[in-house]
Amino acid sequence: MADRPSDVFRPEHPTPRELGNLLAEFGDVRVVTGDVTGQLTGVTLASGDVRPGDLYVGIRGAHRHGAEFAADAVRAGAVAVMTDDEGAALAAASGVPILAVENPRARLGAISAWVYGTEENPAALYGVTGTNGKTSTVYLLKGILTQLGETAGLTSTAERHIGDRVVTSTLTTPEATEMHAMLARMREVGVTSVAVEVSAQALSRHRVDGLVHDVAGFTNLSHDHLDDYGDMEGYFAAKLPLFQPDRSRRAVVSLDSVWGARLVREAGVPVTTIASLDDAEADADWRVVVTDETPEYTAFTLTARDGRMLTTSVPLIGRHMAANAGLALVMLVEGGHPFERVADVVADGIDAYLPGRAERVSGDTGPTVYVDFGHSADAFRSTLEAVNRLTAGRTIMVMGASGDRDTTKRHEMGRVAADGSDVLIVTDHHPRFEDPQRVRSMLLEGVVDAEHAPDEVLEIVPPEAAIRAAIERARPGDTILWAGPGHLAYRDIRGEKVPFSARDEARAALREAGWV
Ligand SMILES: CC(=O)N[C@H]1[C@@H](OP(=O)(O)OP(=O)(O)OC[C@H]2O[C@@H](n3ccc(=O)[nH]c3=O)[C@H](O)[C@@H]2O)O[C@H](CO)[C@@H](O)[C@@H]1O[C@H](C)C(=O)N[C@@H](C)C(=O)N[C@H](CCC(=O)O)C(=O)O
C-alpha cells in the first residue's frame, strides 16, 4: 500500500461493522436512498483518502460541499455516503446507500469511535491546549512516558508518532475520522499512552469529539486566532470545553497567564495548578523554579505544596520550556504515575527532541542559530528573553507573519521583536493569498512603536536572503533567532505548498559563510 500519511492512520485489521447497525446505534441518522446492507471498515471525510469499505462523509466546507465528491469516493471503494440534506441531493447519483443527518460534522466523533471501536480506548490520553507550548508539551510528555517504559504515541502540529512510524502533520489536531482511525492503529501496535495536541479550532470543529482524556493540560492563553474567535473571551470559550467531564477526567492548569485562574474557576473537572513565573499566582499546587540556563539545556526544580521535589532539565532553551516540562510532569503524576518513579527517571534530564522548537541548527563555531515556530507576540517574548540571557554578543532576529491569518496580532509581534533584538530582519513567512508587502508593513508599524530601537531594522525578502543577511552580520558570540517557520517543510504561497525548510536553509547559509 502506498506510504501516504492517511495509511498509517488506519488500523490494519479493522473489525467490520454492519451498516444497518449504524442506523440502530445512531437514531438521528436517516436513510435517504439505497439498501443499507453491507459492512463498514472505515470512515473518511476526504475523497482522496477513501479506502474500500469506508463510509464517506460529505460535509459543507468553507469552499466546497464534500458530497460533490461522493462519486469519486464510491469509485475509490466507499460503500455508503453520509451527509446533510443539501449533500444528499448532490450525492444522489453515487449508486451507494445515502444516509442523512442534520449536522454530520457534529456526529463524526461518535460515529468514527463506533466504526473503529475506540469508545473504550485502552491507551491513556493526555490532551494539551493553550496558545503557546502545546507542541513542546506533547513532545515532552512522549519523552517522559518513554523514559517511564511506556510505548507512547503522539499527535501534534509537527508530526504524528504511531508506534515507530512518524508522519508529518497537516492539521494540528486531525479530523475526528483520522483521530479515531489513528487511535485504533495505535492500539494494534501496542501504544499505551498518547499525547494529543488539541487546538481551539479542533474543539470548535468537533475534531476531538469522542475522546475522553485522562488528563487535560493548559499552558497559557494570549492573543492569537482572533480572526476565528473575535476576541479573547471567544478564544477562551473555545478552549473551555476540553476541561469538562465529557472530554477529560481531570486537569492540570498553568497559572502563568491570567486565563489560568479563570479556567480553574470554570473547569468542570478536578484541577491541579502549576506556576513558573515569579509574579504568577502564589498558591499554585506545584511550582517550577529554573536553576540553570545554558544554550543546550534549562535545569529546574519542580516542587509540590506538600514539599515533594524533583530536579531535572530539558534539552531546550528558555524558562517557558521548563514551564512546559513541569506541566508535562504534573500531568503524568495526575495520570497515575507515582511521583517518586517520575522523579527517578528524569533525574538526569528529560530526553526529548522537538523539531523546530528553538532548535539549534548551528555547530560549535560561529554564531548560534535557532529556528523556532513561535508566531505570537507572547512566544517571541519568551524565546527572546531566553536568547538575550544566553547571548554574550548581539541578538539578531529574523521574523515574518502568516498571511490570511489574524492581522491584529502583527503590530504587537513587531513591537516585541524590536524590543528584544539588536538587529531585526523582517521577511516573509506564509503569504497565502495576502500581499506579503502588506504583512511586512503591519509588522514594521509595530517596530516603530517599540520602546527599544534595534541598531538596524531591515526588510529583506525572500527568507533565503534574510537568513543570509543575518549570518553575514553575525559574529561568534551573537545569536540568530529565526522565528516562525519551525519544523515546516514548505511555505504556503497563493495556496501552493512550495518546498522550503528554514532549518536546511539556515544550515546551508552557515556552510556558505564557512561556519560549519
Ligand atoms: C478553516 C478550516 O478549518 N478548514 C478545514 C476544512 O477545509 P474547508 O472547509 O475549506 O474544506 P473544503 O475545501 O471546502 O472541502 C469540504 C469537504 O470536501 C472534502 N473534499 C474536498 C475536495 C476534494 O477533492 N475532495 C473532498 O473530499 C474535504 O475533505 C472537506 O471535508 O476542512 C479541511 C478537511 O478536513 C481541513 O483541512 C481545513 O483545514 C485547513 C487546512 C486549515 O488551515 N485549518 C486551520 C484553520 C486549523 O484548523 N488550524 C488548527 C490550529 C492551528 C494552530 O494551533 O495554530 C489546527 O488544528 O490545525
The ligand as an SDF file (V2000), in Angstrom:
LIG
                    3D

 58 60  0  0  0  0  0  0  0  0999 V2000
  -10.7860   26.6060    8.0420 C   0  0  0  0  0  0  0  0  0  0  0  0
  -10.6640   25.1350    8.2090 C   0  0  0  0  0  0  0  0  0  0  0  0
  -10.5590   24.6070    9.2940 O   0  0  0  0  0  0  0  0  0  0  0  0
  -10.6250   24.4240    7.0710 N   0  0  0  0  0  0  0  0  0  0  0  0
  -10.5620   22.9830    7.1060 C   0  0  0  0  0  0  0  0  0  0  0  0
  -11.6620   22.4650    6.2290 C   0  0  0  0  0  0  0  0  0  0  0  0
  -11.4230   22.9720    4.9340 O   0  0  0  0  0  0  0  0  0  0  0  0
  -12.5840   23.5770    4.0520 P   0  0  0  0  0  0  0  0  0  0  0  0
  -13.7690   23.8900    4.9060 O   0  0  0  0  0  0  0  0  0  0  0  0
  -12.0200   24.6480    3.2090 O   0  0  0  0  0  0  0  0  0  0  0  0
  -12.9030   22.3380    3.0970 O   0  0  0  0  0  0  0  0  0  0  0  0
  -13.3820   22.4090    1.5850 P   0  0  0  0  0  0  0  0  0  0  0  0
  -12.2270   22.5140    0.6680 O   0  0  0  0  0  0  0  0  0  0  0  0
  -14.4840   23.3860    1.4430 O   0  0  0  0  0  0  0  0  0  0  0  0
  -13.9680   20.9240    1.3720 O   0  0  0  0  0  0  0  0  0  0  0  0
  -15.1530   20.4760    2.0480 C   0  0  0  0  0  0  0  0  0  0  0  0
  -15.0680   18.9850    2.2550 C   0  0  0  0  0  0  0  0  0  0  0  0
  -14.8690   18.3610    0.9900 O   0  0  0  0  0  0  0  0  0  0  0  0
  -13.8370   17.4370    1.0750 C   0  0  0  0  0  0  0  0  0  0  0  0
  -13.1850   17.3490   -0.2400 N   0  0  0  0  0  0  0  0  0  0  0  0
  -12.7310   18.4780   -0.8540 C   0  0  0  0  0  0  0  0  0  0  0  0
  -12.0830   18.3710   -2.0880 C   0  0  0  0  0  0  0  0  0  0  0  0
  -11.9120   17.0830   -2.6740 C   0  0  0  0  0  0  0  0  0  0  0  0
  -11.3540   16.9030   -3.7630 O   0  0  0  0  0  0  0  0  0  0  0  0
  -12.3970   16.0000   -2.0100 N   0  0  0  0  0  0  0  0  0  0  0  0
  -13.0130   16.1100   -0.7960 C   0  0  0  0  0  0  0  0  0  0  0  0
  -13.4100   15.1010   -0.2220 O   0  0  0  0  0  0  0  0  0  0  0  0
  -12.9090   17.9680    2.1480 C   0  0  0  0  0  0  0  0  0  0  0  0
  -12.1420   16.9380    2.7510 O   0  0  0  0  0  0  0  0  0  0  0  0
  -13.9040   18.5660    3.1460 C   0  0  0  0  0  0  0  0  0  0  0  0
  -14.3170   17.5620    4.0450 O   0  0  0  0  0  0  0  0  0  0  0  0
  -11.6500   21.0480    6.2060 O   0  0  0  0  0  0  0  0  0  0  0  0
  -10.3990   20.5270    5.6910 C   0  0  0  0  0  0  0  0  0  0  0  0
  -10.5160   18.9980    5.6670 C   0  0  0  0  0  0  0  0  0  0  0  0
  -10.6270   18.4610    6.9110 O   0  0  0  0  0  0  0  0  0  0  0  0
   -9.2500   20.9920    6.5620 C   0  0  0  0  0  0  0  0  0  0  0  0
   -8.0360   20.5180    6.0320 O   0  0  0  0  0  0  0  0  0  0  0  0
   -9.2410   22.5100    6.5760 C   0  0  0  0  0  0  0  0  0  0  0  0
   -8.2230   22.9820    7.4300 O   0  0  0  0  0  0  0  0  0  0  0  0
   -7.3740   23.9820    6.8800 C   0  0  0  0  0  0  0  0  0  0  0  0
   -6.1950   23.3250    6.1450 C   0  0  0  0  0  0  0  0  0  0  0  0
   -6.8260   24.8960    7.9610 C   0  0  0  0  0  0  0  0  0  0  0  0
   -5.9200   25.6590    7.7170 O   0  0  0  0  0  0  0  0  0  0  0  0
   -7.3370   24.8510    9.1540 N   0  0  0  0  0  0  0  0  0  0  0  0
   -6.8220   25.6940   10.2560 C   0  0  0  0  0  0  0  0  0  0  0  0
   -7.6630   26.9490   10.4580 C   0  0  0  0  0  0  0  0  0  0  0  0
   -6.8690   24.8910   11.5260 C   0  0  0  0  0  0  0  0  0  0  0  0
   -7.7460   24.0660   11.7410 O   0  0  0  0  0  0  0  0  0  0  0  0
   -5.8840   25.1060   12.3820 N   0  0  0  0  0  0  0  0  0  0  0  0
   -5.8260   24.4640   13.6770 C   0  0  0  0  0  0  0  0  0  0  0  0
   -4.9450   25.1990   14.6860 C   0  0  0  0  0  0  0  0  0  0  0  0
   -3.5520   25.5430   14.3110 C   0  0  0  0  0  0  0  0  0  0  0  0
   -2.8240   26.1960   15.4970 C   0  0  0  0  0  0  0  0  0  0  0  0
   -2.7470   25.6050   16.5830 O   0  0  0  0  0  0  0  0  0  0  0  0
   -2.3210   27.3140   15.3250 O   0  0  0  0  0  0  0  0  0  0  0  0
   -5.3740   23.0110   13.5450 C   0  0  0  0  0  0  0  0  0  0  0  0
   -5.7970   22.1910   14.3890 O   0  0  0  0  0  0  0  0  0  0  0  0
   -4.5740   22.7200   12.6430 O   0  0  0  0  0  0  0  0  0  0  0  0
  1  2  1  0
  2  3  2  0
  2  4  1  0
  4  5  1  0
  5  6  1  0
  5 38  1  0
  6  7  1  0
  6 32  1  0
  7  8  1  0
  8  9  2  0
  8 10  1  0
  8 11  1  0
 11 12  1  0
 12 13  2  0
 12 14  1  0
 12 15  1  0
 15 16  1  0
 16 17  1  0
 17 18  1  0
 17 30  1  0
 18 19  1  0
 19 20  1  0
 19 28  1  0
 20 21  1  0
 20 26  1  0
 21 22  2  0
 22 23  1  0
 23 24  2  0
 23 25  1  0
 25 26  1  0
 26 27  2  0
 28 29  1  0
 28 30  1  0
 30 31  1  0
 32 33  1  0
 33 34  1  0
 33 36  1  0
 34 35  1  0
 36 37  1  0
 36 38  1  0
 38 39  1  0
 39 40  1  0
 40 41  1  0
 40 42  1  0
 42 43  2  0
 42 44  1  0
 44 45  1  0
 45 46  1  0
 45 47  1  0
 47 48  2  0
 47 49  1  0
 49 50  1  0
 50 51  1  0
 50 56  1  0
 51 52  1  0
 52 53  1  0
 53 54  2  0
 53 55  1  0
 56 57  2  0
 56 58  1  0
M  END
$$$$
